[in-house]
Every structure is written in C-alpha cells, then in structure tokens.
Amino acid sequence: MDLILDTCALLSLAGLARRKLSRKTLTLIQAADRLTLSACGLFEISLKHKRGGFPLEPFDSVQSFWNQAVKS
C-alpha cells in the first residue's frame, strides 16, 4: 500500500506538530510499502517559517528538515 503524507502528518512525524498522530494512523504509516511527500508541503513549511510563525528547531533550515524527512 502506498500513502501520501500531508504537511500535518509530516510535521507530526518529525515532532514539530502540536497534535500527535493516532495509533491507527501510525500503524498505517508503518505498514506502508511507500510513503510519498508533496513538494507543496515543503513550500507551505517554508512560507510559515519565513514569516516567523513556525520554528524548525532542531533543524537549522527548511532544506535540512526536508533532507531528513526524505531520508526517513
């Protein structure tokens, strides 16, 4: 099964979201054969970060966040 992660799910998996994913959602993600991330998600995160409304700690840039997300 393939899954597409939206921005909120990606941020939650990275530990950067206030809301946590449900156990059911985490189980589906772990069982997925392939996870897909949208480039629009990176754009959305970049805009929020640039406007100062979204801290990325412990990542030093949106690019380092994206690189880590794609690796995982």
PDB file of N, CA, C and O in Angstrom, chain B, residues numbered from 101:
ATOM      1  N   MET B 101       0.839  -1.172   0.000  1.00  0.00           N
ATOM      2  CA  MET B 101       0.000   0.000   0.000  1.00  0.00           C
ATOM      3  C   MET B 101       0.890   1.243   0.000  1.00  0.00           C
ATOM      4  O   MET B 101       1.882   1.305   0.727  1.00  0.00           O
ATOM      5  N   ASP B 102       0.533   2.216  -0.809  1.00  0.00           N
ATOM      6  CA  ASP B 102       1.229   3.498  -0.868  1.00  0.00           C
ATOM      7  C   ASP B 102       0.409   4.548  -0.136  1.00  0.00           C
ATOM      8  O   ASP B 102      -0.821   4.541  -0.192  1.00  0.00           O
ATOM      9  N   LEU B 103       1.104   5.458   0.555  1.00  0.00           N
ATOM     10  CA  LEU B 103       0.432   6.551   1.256  1.00  0.00           C
ATOM     11  C   LEU B 103       1.069   7.878   0.874  1.00  0.00           C
ATOM     12  O   LEU B 103       2.277   7.961   0.651  1.00  0.00           O
ATOM     13  N   ILE B 104       0.252   8.900   0.802  1.00  0.00           N
ATOM     14  CA  ILE B 104       0.744  10.260   0.620  1.00  0.00           C
ATOM     15  C   ILE B 104       0.579  10.980   1.955  1.00  0.00           C
ATOM     16  O   ILE B 104      -0.526  11.063   2.493  1.00  0.00           O
ATOM     17  N   LEU B 105       1.683  11.497   2.482  1.00  0.00           N
ATOM     18  CA  LEU B 105       1.620  12.233   3.745  1.00  0.00           C
ATOM     19  C   LEU B 105       1.319  13.696   3.469  1.00  0.00           C
ATOM     20  O   LEU B 105       1.954  14.317   2.617  1.00  0.00           O
ATOM     21  N   ASP B 106       0.359  14.241   4.184  1.00  0.00           N
ATOM     22  CA  ASP B 106       0.120  15.675   4.075  1.00  0.00           C
ATOM     23  C   ASP B 106       1.089  16.402   5.004  1.00  0.00           C
ATOM     24  O   ASP B 106       1.841  15.775   5.750  1.00  0.00           O
ATOM     25  N   THR B 107       1.060  17.712   4.949  1.00  0.00           N
ATOM     26  CA  THR B 107       2.004  18.520   5.718  1.00  0.00           C
ATOM     27  C   THR B 107       1.862  18.269   7.218  1.00  0.00           C
ATOM     28  O   THR B 107       2.867  18.156   7.920  1.00  0.00           O
ATOM     29  N   CYS B 108       0.656  18.183   7.705  1.00  0.00           N
ATOM     30  CA  CYS B 108       0.442  17.970   9.144  1.00  0.00           C
ATOM     31  C   CYS B 108       1.010  16.631   9.607  1.00  0.00           C
ATOM     32  O   CYS B 108       1.627  16.548  10.669  1.00  0.00           O
ATOM     33  N   ALA B 109       0.801  15.588   8.810  1.00  0.00           N
ATOM     34  CA  ALA B 109       1.335  14.272   9.172  1.00  0.00           C
ATOM     35  C   ALA B 109       2.860  14.293   9.168  1.00  0.00           C
ATOM     36  O   ALA B 109       3.494  13.734  10.064  1.00  0.00           O
ATOM     37  N   LEU B 110       3.440  14.928   8.177  1.00  0.00           N
ATOM     38  CA  LEU B 110       4.901  15.032   8.100  1.00  0.00           C
ATOM     39  C   LEU B 110       5.458  15.763   9.316  1.00  0.00           C
ATOM     40  O   LEU B 110       6.433  15.317   9.921  1.00  0.00           O
ATOM     41  N   LEU B 111       4.844  16.872   9.670  1.00  0.00           N
ATOM     42  CA  LEU B 111       5.308  17.641  10.829  1.00  0.00           C
ATOM     43  C   LEU B 111       5.139  16.850  12.125  1.00  0.00           C
ATOM     44  O   LEU B 111       5.986  16.928  13.015  1.00  0.00           O
ATOM     45  N   SER B 112       4.074  16.108  12.232  1.00  0.00           N
ATOM     46  CA  SER B 112       3.855  15.296  13.419  1.00  0.00           C
ATOM     47  C   SER B 112       4.911  14.207  13.533  1.00  0.00           C
ATOM     48  O   SER B 112       5.446  13.968  14.616  1.00  0.00           O
ATOM     49  N   LEU B 113       5.212  13.549  12.426  1.00  0.00           N
ATOM     50  CA  LEU B 113       6.246  12.510  12.445  1.00  0.00           C
ATOM     51  C   LEU B 113       7.616  13.079  12.809  1.00  0.00           C
ATOM     52  O   LEU B 113       8.435  12.403  13.431  1.00  0.00           O
ATOM     53  N   ALA B 114       7.853  14.322  12.415  1.00  0.00           N
ATOM     54  CA  ALA B 114       9.130  14.976  12.718  1.00  0.00           C
ATOM     55  C   ALA B 114       9.163  15.554  14.131  1.00  0.00           C
ATOM     56  O   ALA B 114      10.192  16.071  14.566  1.00  0.00           O
ATOM     57  N   GLY B 115       8.048  15.468  14.845  1.00  0.00           N
ATOM     58  CA  GLY B 115       7.992  16.000  16.205  1.00  0.00           C
ATOM     59  C   GLY B 115       7.817  17.500  16.267  1.00  0.00           C
ATOM     60  O   GLY B 115       8.093  18.114  17.297  1.00  0.00           O
ATOM     61  N   LEU B 116       7.360  18.103  15.172  1.00  0.00           N
ATOM     62  CA  LEU B 116       7.216  19.554  15.115  1.00  0.00           C
ATOM     63  C   LEU B 116       5.766  20.023  15.174  1.00  0.00           C
ATOM     64  O   LEU B 116       5.501  21.217  15.043  1.00  0.00           O
ATOM     65  N   ALA B 117       4.838  19.112  15.366  1.00  0.00           N
ATOM     66  CA  ALA B 117       3.415  19.478  15.414  1.00  0.00           C
ATOM     67  C   ALA B 117       2.885  19.350  16.838  1.00  0.00           C
ATOM     68  O   ALA B 117       3.363  18.530  17.622  1.00  0.00           O
ATOM     69  N   ARG B 118       1.912  20.157  17.152  1.00  0.00           N
ATOM     70  CA  ARG B 118       1.292  20.083  18.481  1.00  0.00           C
ATOM     71  C   ARG B 118       0.459  18.820  18.631  1.00  0.00           C
ATOM     72  O   ARG B 118       0.426  18.203  19.696  1.00  0.00           O
ATOM     73  N   ARG B 119      -0.210  18.449  17.551  1.00  0.00           N
ATOM     74  CA  ARG B 119      -1.077  17.266  17.595  1.00  0.00           C
ATOM     75  C   ARG B 119      -0.297  16.030  17.172  1.00  0.00           C
ATOM     76  O   ARG B 119       0.500  16.073  16.235  1.00  0.00           O
ATOM     77  N   LYS B 120      -0.532  14.960  17.857  1.00  0.00           N
ATOM     78  CA  LYS B 120       0.109  13.685  17.554  1.00  0.00           C
ATOM     79  C   LYS B 120      -0.809  12.857  16.658  1.00  0.00           C
ATOM     80  O   LYS B 120      -2.032  12.993  16.694  1.00  0.00           O
ATOM     81  N   LEU B 121      -0.196  12.008  15.866  1.00  0.00           N
ATOM     82  CA  LEU B 121      -0.974  11.108  15.015  1.00  0.00           C
ATOM     83  C   LEU B 121      -1.568   9.991  15.860  1.00  0.00           C
ATOM     84  O   LEU B 121      -0.985   9.578  16.862  1.00  0.00           O
ATOM     85  N   SER B 122      -2.727   9.513  15.449  1.00  0.00           N
ATOM     86  CA  SER B 122      -3.375   8.425  16.179  1.00  0.00           C
ATOM     87  C   SER B 122      -2.588   7.128  15.988  1.00  0.00           C
ATOM     88  O   SER B 122      -1.785   7.003  15.064  1.00  0.00           O
ATOM     89  N   ARG B 123      -2.834   6.176  16.871  1.00  0.00           N
ATOM     90  CA  ARG B 123      -2.170   4.869  16.749  1.00  0.00           C
ATOM     91  C   ARG B 123      -2.528   4.209  15.423  1.00  0.00           C
ATOM     92  O   ARG B 123      -1.684   3.588  14.778  1.00  0.00           O
ATOM     93  N   LYS B 124      -3.785   4.349  15.027  1.00  0.00           N
ATOM     94  CA  LYS B 124      -4.234   3.757  13.767  1.00  0.00           C
ATOM     95  C   LYS B 124      -3.457   4.347  12.585  1.00  0.00           C
ATOM     96  O   LYS B 124      -3.019   3.618  11.695  1.00  0.00           O
ATOM     97  N   THR B 125      -3.292   5.663  12.587  1.00  0.00           N
ATOM     98  CA  THR B 125      -2.549   6.318  11.512  1.00  0.00           C
ATOM     99  C   THR B 125      -1.090   5.883  11.519  1.00  0.00           C
ATOM    100  O   THR B 125      -0.520   5.600  10.466  1.00  0.00           O
ATOM    101  N   LEU B 126      -0.483   5.829  12.702  1.00  0.00           N
ATOM    102  CA  LEU B 126       0.913   5.383  12.795  1.00  0.00           C
ATOM    103  C   LEU B 126       1.078   3.948  12.305  1.00  0.00           C
ATOM    104  O   LEU B 126       2.070   3.619  11.656  1.00  0.00           O
ATOM    105  N   THR B 127       0.110   3.103  12.616  1.00  0.00           N
ATOM    106  CA  THR B 127       0.149   1.715  12.154  1.00  0.00           C
ATOM    107  C   THR B 127       0.076   1.652  10.631  1.00  0.00           C
ATOM    108  O   THR B 127       0.796   0.874  10.005  1.00  0.00           O
ATOM    109  N   LEU B 128      -0.788   2.467  10.034  1.00  0.00           N
ATOM    110  CA  LEU B 128      -0.896   2.503   8.581  1.00  0.00           C
ATOM    111  C   LEU B 128       0.396   2.999   7.937  1.00  0.00           C
ATOM    112  O   LEU B 128       0.828   2.475   6.910  1.00  0.00           O
ATOM    113  N   ILE B 129       1.004   4.006   8.545  1.00  0.00           N
ATOM    114  CA  ILE B 129       2.262   4.543   8.015  1.00  0.00           C
ATOM    115  C   ILE B 129       3.364   3.488   8.093  1.00  0.00           C
ATOM    116  O   ILE B 129       4.126   3.307   7.143  1.00  0.00           O
ATOM    117  N   GLN B 130       3.443   2.798   9.223  1.00  0.00           N
ATOM    118  CA  GLN B 130       4.467   1.770   9.380  1.00  0.00           C
ATOM    119  C   GLN B 130       4.260   0.602   8.421  1.00  0.00           C
ATOM    120  O   GLN B 130       5.230  -0.028   8.002  1.00  0.00           O
ATOM    121  N   ALA B 131       3.018   0.308   8.070  1.00  0.00           N
ATOM    122  CA  ALA B 131       2.716  -0.815   7.182  1.00  0.00           C
ATOM    123  C   ALA B 131       2.831  -0.443   5.697  1.00  0.00           C
ATOM    124  O   ALA B 131       2.785  -1.322   4.837  1.00  0.00           O
ATOM    125  N   ALA B 132       2.974   0.824   5.400  1.00  0.00           N
ATOM    126  CA  ALA B 132       3.010   1.269   4.007  1.00  0.00           C
ATOM    127  C   ALA B 132       4.249   0.751   3.290  1.00  0.00           C
ATOM    128  O   ALA B 132       5.340   0.696   3.858  1.00  0.00           O
ATOM    129  N   ASP B 133       4.057   0.378   2.047  1.00  0.00           N
ATOM    130  CA  ASP B 133       5.186  -0.027   1.208  1.00  0.00           C
ATOM    131  C   ASP B 133       5.995   1.186   0.768  1.00  0.00           C
ATOM    132  O   ASP B 133       7.216   1.126   0.620  1.00  0.00           O
ATOM    133  N   ARG B 134       5.276   2.296   0.562  1.00  0.00           N
ATOM    134  CA  ARG B 134       5.950   3.515   0.117  1.00  0.00           C
ATOM    135  C   ARG B 134       5.201   4.722   0.652  1.00  0.00           C
ATOM    136  O   ARG B 134       3.972   4.777   0.607  1.00  0.00           O
ATOM    137  N   LEU B 135       5.967   5.703   1.167  1.00  0.00           N
ATOM    138  CA  LEU B 135       5.400   6.975   1.612  1.00  0.00           C
ATOM    139  C   LEU B 135       5.807   8.041   0.610  1.00  0.00           C
ATOM    140  O   LEU B 135       6.958   8.099   0.177  1.00  0.00           O
ATOM    141  N   THR B 136       4.853   8.881   0.250  1.00  0.00           N
ATOM    142  CA  THR B 136       5.117   9.960  -0.685  1.00  0.00           C
ATOM    143  C   THR B 136       4.895  11.283   0.037  1.00  0.00           C
ATOM    144  O   THR B 136       3.943  11.437   0.801  1.00  0.00           O
ATOM    145  N   LEU B 137       5.792  12.237  -0.218  1.00  0.00           N
ATOM    146  CA  LEU B 137       5.681  13.576   0.347  1.00  0.00           C
ATOM    147  C   LEU B 137       5.477  14.556  -0.790  1.00  0.00           C
ATOM    148  O   LEU B 137       6.071  14.415  -1.859  1.00  0.00           O
ATOM    149  N   SER B 138       4.652  15.529  -0.560  1.00  0.00           N
ATOM    150  CA  SER B 138       4.378  16.528  -1.583  1.00  0.00           C
ATOM    151  C   SER B 138       5.375  17.682  -1.482  1.00  0.00           C
ATOM    152  O   SER B 138       5.702  18.145  -0.389  1.00  0.00           O
ATOM    153  N   ALA B 139       5.847  18.132  -2.634  1.00  0.00           N
ATOM    154  CA  ALA B 139       6.712  19.317  -2.661  1.00  0.00           C
ATOM    155  C   ALA B 139       5.937  20.535  -2.171  1.00  0.00           C
ATOM    156  O   ALA B 139       6.533  21.494  -1.680  1.00  0.00           O
ATOM    157  N   CYS B 140       4.618  20.502  -2.302  1.00  0.00           N
ATOM    158  CA  CYS B 140       3.790  21.608  -1.791  1.00  0.00           C
ATOM    159  C   CYS B 140       3.926  21.721  -0.276  1.00  0.00           C
ATOM    160  O   CYS B 140       3.836  22.815   0.282  1.00  0.00           O
ATOM    161  N   GLY B 141       4.144  20.584   0.387  1.00  0.00           N
ATOM    162  CA  GLY B 141       4.346  20.606   1.834  1.00  0.00           C
ATOM    163  C   GLY B 141       5.581  21.392   2.208  1.00  0.00           C
ATOM    164  O   GLY B 141       5.559  22.171   3.161  1.00  0.00           O
ATOM    165  N   LEU B 142       6.668  21.195   1.461  1.00  0.00           N
ATOM    166  CA  LEU B 142       7.893  21.958   1.710  1.00  0.00           C
ATOM    167  C   LEU B 142       7.638  23.441   1.493  1.00  0.00           C
ATOM    168  O   LEU B 142       8.099  24.274   2.273  1.00  0.00           O
ATOM    169  N   PHE B 143       6.908  23.771   0.441  1.00  0.00           N
ATOM    170  CA  PHE B 143       6.584  25.164   0.158  1.00  0.00           C
ATOM    171  C   PHE B 143       5.769  25.768   1.307  1.00  0.00           C
ATOM    172  O   PHE B 143       6.041  26.884   1.749  1.00  0.00           O
ATOM    173  N   GLU B 144       4.782  25.030   1.778  1.00  0.00           N
ATOM    174  CA  GLU B 144       3.949  25.504   2.889  1.00  0.00           C
ATOM    175  C   GLU B 144       4.781  25.731   4.149  1.00  0.00           C
ATOM    176  O   GLU B 144       4.635  26.756   4.815  1.00  0.00           O
ATOM    177  N   ILE B 145       5.643  24.786   4.474  1.00  0.00           N
ATOM    178  CA  ILE B 145       6.504  24.904   5.659  1.00  0.00           C
ATOM    179  C   ILE B 145       7.455  26.087   5.493  1.00  0.00           C
ATOM    180  O   ILE B 145       7.686  26.836   6.442  1.00  0.00           O
ATOM    181  N   SER B 146       8.004  26.257   4.294  1.00  0.00           N
ATOM    182  CA  SER B 146       8.925  27.374   4.033  1.00  0.00           C
ATOM    183  C   SER B 146       8.249  28.718   4.241  1.00  0.00           C
ATOM    184  O   SER B 146       8.821  29.617   4.856  1.00  0.00           O
ATOM    185  N   LEU B 147       7.021  28.857   3.725  1.00  0.00           N
ATOM    186  CA  LEU B 147       6.299  30.117   3.894  1.00  0.00           C
ATOM    187  C   LEU B 147       6.038  30.428   5.361  1.00  0.00           C
ATOM    188  O   LEU B 147       6.257  31.551   5.814  1.00  0.00           O
ATOM    189  N   LYS B 148       5.571  29.432   6.096  1.00  0.00           N
ATOM    190  CA  LYS B 148       5.284  29.644   7.517  1.00  0.00           C
ATOM    191  C   LYS B 148       6.557  29.989   8.284  1.00  0.00           C
ATOM    192  O   LYS B 148       6.552  30.870   9.144  1.00  0.00           O
ATOM    193  N   HIS B 149       7.631  29.301   7.972  1.00  0.00           N
ATOM    194  CA  HIS B 149       8.900  29.559   8.658  1.00  0.00           C
ATOM    195  C   HIS B 149       9.427  30.955   8.311  1.00  0.00           C
ATOM    196  O   HIS B 149       9.890  31.680   9.192  1.00  0.00           O
ATOM    197  N   LYS B 150       9.360  31.326   7.047  1.00  0.00           N
ATOM    198  CA  LYS B 150       9.863  32.630   6.607  1.00  0.00           C
ATOM    199  C   LYS B 150       9.099  33.775   7.270  1.00  0.00           C
ATOM    200  O   LYS B 150       9.678  34.819   7.572  1.00  0.00           O
ATOM    201  N   ARG B 151       7.829  33.583   7.491  1.00  0.00           N
ATOM    202  CA  ARG B 151       7.013  34.619   8.133  1.00  0.00           C
ATOM    203  C   ARG B 151       7.235  34.678   9.645  1.00  0.00           C
ATOM    204  O   ARG B 151       6.688  35.544  10.330  1.00  0.00           O
ATOM    205  N   GLY B 152       8.044  33.746  10.156  1.00  0.00           N
ATOM    206  CA  GLY B 152       8.371  33.765  11.571  1.00  0.00           C
ATOM    207  C   GLY B 152       7.381  33.049  12.465  1.00  0.00           C
ATOM    208  O   GLY B 152       7.517  33.078  13.688  1.00  0.00           O
ATOM    209  N   GLY B 153       6.402  32.415  11.883  1.00  0.00           N
ATOM    210  CA  GLY B 153       5.374  31.770  12.680  1.00  0.00           C
ATOM    211  C   GLY B 153       5.583  30.289  12.906  1.00  0.00           C
ATOM    212  O   GLY B 153       4.729  29.607  13.472  1.00  0.00           O
ATOM    213  N   PHE B 154       6.732  29.796  12.456  1.00  0.00           N
ATOM    214  CA  PHE B 154       6.939  28.360  12.565  1.00  0.00           C
ATOM    215  C   PHE B 154       8.404  28.028  12.818  1.00  0.00           C
ATOM    216  O   PHE B 154       9.209  28.015  11.887  1.00  0.00           O
ATOM    217  N   PRO B 155       8.753  27.759  14.082  1.00  0.00           N
ATOM    218  CA  PRO B 155      10.140  27.398  14.377  1.00  0.00           C
ATOM    219  C   PRO B 155      10.446  25.979  13.902  1.00  0.00           C
ATOM    220  O   PRO B 155       9.582  25.105  13.970  1.00  0.00           O
ATOM    221  N   LEU B 156      11.646  25.747  13.430  1.00  0.00           N
ATOM    222  CA  LEU B 156      12.033  24.440  12.910  1.00  0.00           C
ATOM    223  C   LEU B 156      13.021  23.691  13.802  1.00  0.00           C
ATOM    224  O   LEU B 156      13.508  22.628  13.417  1.00  0.00           O
ATOM    225  N   GLU B 157      13.324  24.221  14.977  1.00  0.00           N
ATOM    226  CA  GLU B 157      14.270  23.549  15.840  1.00  0.00           C
ATOM    227  C   GLU B 157      13.872  22.091  16.023  1.00  0.00           C
ATOM    228  O   GLU B 157      12.695  21.820  16.258  1.00  0.00           O
ATOM    229  N   PRO B 158      14.767  21.172  15.930  1.00  0.00           N
ATOM    230  CA  PRO B 158      16.230  21.264  15.933  1.00  0.00           C
ATOM    231  C   PRO B 158      16.860  21.416  14.554  1.00  0.00           C
ATOM    232  O   PRO B 158      18.082  21.322  14.440  1.00  0.00           O
ATOM    233  N   PHE B 159      16.080  21.645  13.504  1.00  0.00           N
ATOM    234  CA  PHE B 159      16.633  21.795  12.159  1.00  0.00           C
ATOM    235  C   PHE B 159      17.073  23.236  11.960  1.00  0.00           C
ATOM    236  O   PHE B 159      16.439  24.162  12.464  1.00  0.00           O
ATOM    237  N   ASP B 160      18.167  23.421  11.220  1.00  0.00           N
ATOM    238  CA  ASP B 160      18.663  24.785  11.033  1.00  0.00           C
ATOM    239  C   ASP B 160      18.101  25.467   9.785  1.00  0.00           C
ATOM    240  O   ASP B 160      18.314  26.663   9.585  1.00  0.00           O
ATOM    241  N   SER B 161      17.388  24.720   8.948  1.00  0.00           N
ATOM    242  CA  SER B 161      16.771  25.303   7.763  1.00  0.00           C
ATOM    243  C   SER B 161      15.653  24.384   7.262  1.00  0.00           C
ATOM    244  O   SER B 161      15.553  23.223   7.660  1.00  0.00           O
ATOM    245  N   VAL B 162      14.830  24.928   6.393  1.00  0.00           N
ATOM    246  CA  VAL B 162      13.776  24.116   5.795  1.00  0.00           C
ATOM    247  C   VAL B 162      14.406  23.008   4.963  1.00  0.00           C
ATOM    248  O   VAL B 162      13.907  21.883   4.931  1.00  0.00           O
ATOM    249  N   GLN B 163      15.503  23.332   4.292  1.00  0.00           N
ATOM    250  CA  GLN B 163      16.187  22.333   3.461  1.00  0.00           C
ATOM    251  C   GLN B 163      16.698  21.164   4.301  1.00  0.00           C
ATOM    252  O   GLN B 163      16.569  20.011   3.891  1.00  0.00           O
ATOM    253  N   SER B 164      17.278  21.443   5.472  1.00  0.00           N
ATOM    254  CA  SER B 164      17.763  20.335   6.317  1.00  0.00           C
ATOM    255  C   SER B 164      16.587  19.513   6.853  1.00  0.00           C
ATOM    256  O   SER B 164      16.695  18.297   7.007  1.00  0.00           O
ATOM    257  N   PHE B 165      15.470  20.178   7.135  1.00  0.00           N
ATOM    258  CA  PHE B 165      14.272  19.456   7.549  1.00  0.00           C
ATOM    259  C   PHE B 165      13.818  18.517   6.435  1.00  0.00           C
ATOM    260  O   PHE B 165      13.553  17.338   6.669  1.00  0.00           O
ATOM    261  N   TRP B 166      13.733  19.060   5.220  1.00  0.00           N
ATOM    262  CA  TRP B 166      13.285  18.258   4.072  1.00  0.00           C
ATOM    263  C   TRP B 166      14.229  17.083   3.806  1.00  0.00           C
ATOM    264  O   TRP B 166      13.780  15.965   3.557  1.00  0.00           O
ATOM    265  N   ASN B 167      15.537  17.343   3.860  1.00  0.00           N
ATOM    266  CA  ASN B 167      16.515  16.278   3.634  1.00  0.00           C
ATOM    267  C   ASN B 167      16.331  15.149   4.648  1.00  0.00           C
ATOM    268  O   ASN B 167      16.402  13.976   4.282  1.00  0.00           O
ATOM    269  N   GLN B 168      16.100  15.483   5.899  1.00  0.00           N
ATOM    270  CA  GLN B 168      15.889  14.463   6.930  1.00  0.00           C
ATOM    271  C   GLN B 168      14.576  13.725   6.710  1.00  0.00           C
ATOM    272  O   GLN B 168      14.503  12.509   6.891  1.00  0.00           O
ATOM    273  N   ALA B 169      13.549  14.457   6.323  1.00  0.00           N
ATOM    274  CA  ALA B 169      12.245  13.827   6.086  1.00  0.00           C
ATOM    275  C   ALA B 169      12.323  12.841   4.924  1.00  0.00           C
ATOM    276  O   ALA B 169      11.732  11.762   4.984  1.00  0.00           O
ATOM    277  N   VAL B 170      13.036  13.200   3.886  1.00  0.00           N
ATOM    278  CA  VAL B 170      13.148  12.333   2.726  1.00  0.00           C
ATOM    279  C   VAL B 170      13.996  11.111   3.049  1.00  0.00           C
ATOM    280  O   VAL B 170      13.721  10.021   2.547  1.00  0.00           O
ATOM    281  N   LYS B 171      15.016  11.274   3.877  1.00  0.00           N
ATOM    282  CA  LYS B 171      15.869  10.146   4.289  1.00  0.00           C
ATOM    283  C   LYS B 171      15.090   9.105   5.056  1.00  0.00           C
ATOM    284  O   LYS B 171      15.262   7.903   4.855  1.00  0.00           O
ATOM    285  N   SER B 172      14.223   9.584   5.947  1.00  0.00           N
ATOM    286  CA  SER B 172      13.474   8.694   6.837  1.00  0.00           C
ATOM    287  C   SER B 172      12.439   7.991   6.070  1.00  0.00           C
ATOM    288  O   SER B 172      11.692   7.190   6.632  1.00  0.00           O
TER     289      SER B 172
END
